[in-house]
Amino acid sequence: MDFNINQPVPFDDEKTSKIAFHYQEIMKLLGEDVAREGLLKTPERVSKAMQFLVQGYEQNPEEIIQSAMFTENYRQMVIVKDIDFYSMCEHHMLPFFGKAHVAYIPNHKITGLSKIARIVEVFARRLQVQERMTTQIKECIQNTLNPLGVMVILEAQHLCMQMRGVQKQHSITTTSDFTGVFQQAKTREEFMNLINRK
């Protein structure tokens, strides 16, 4: 099944039913009365919600970039910042969410700006850890566009830290990864200055 991130998810009835059955069993084990009026449709709703939240498995992010690649002589930094994302921690299956800042310096090839946001979304819509997601976005852009360099920064709040465990409500986790010319401190500093400018 090929999901389009911007379109309603075409739920598969058989898959939805199977996932819903397991959620119903989990609810029973947790002590709930699954026959209670407010819970009658909960397993199906959760099944559809989970399929939506991990629909990124069904998309190829490199194909997304390739669908809008153009030849251009521009060789300065291209930045798409403050890209909102929502993902699911693979350790506790609780949300983490925040903003992605992505930059690349073209090497004769550019892509549509919306495609950068789309690949962030594709990798976010999987069971994830923030560190891996950061690297996956970087590698996807590097492998597809072959730019002079890529840099990705993710800033996120993790509900697995806020709702449970240490319960630190205002903690922010920042991860970064970079290639090529971004290995030079001066280039990284320029990127940081530009994303922090209001």
Secondary structure as UniProt FT lines:
FT   TURN            5..6
FT   HELIX           13..29
FT   TURN            30..31
FT   TURN            34..35
FT   HELIX           37..39
FT   TURN            40..41
FT   HELIX           42..53
FT   HELIX           55..58
FT   HELIX           61..66
FT   TURN            67..68
FT   STRAND          69..71
FT   STRAND          78..89
FT   TURN            90..92
FT   STRAND          95..105
FT   STRAND          109..111
FT   HELIX           113..124
FT   STRAND          127..128
FT   HELIX           130..145
FT   STRAND          149..158
FT   HELIX           159..162
FT   TURN            165..166
FT   TURN            169..170
FT   STRAND          173..178
FT   HELIX           180..183
FT   HELIX           185..196
//
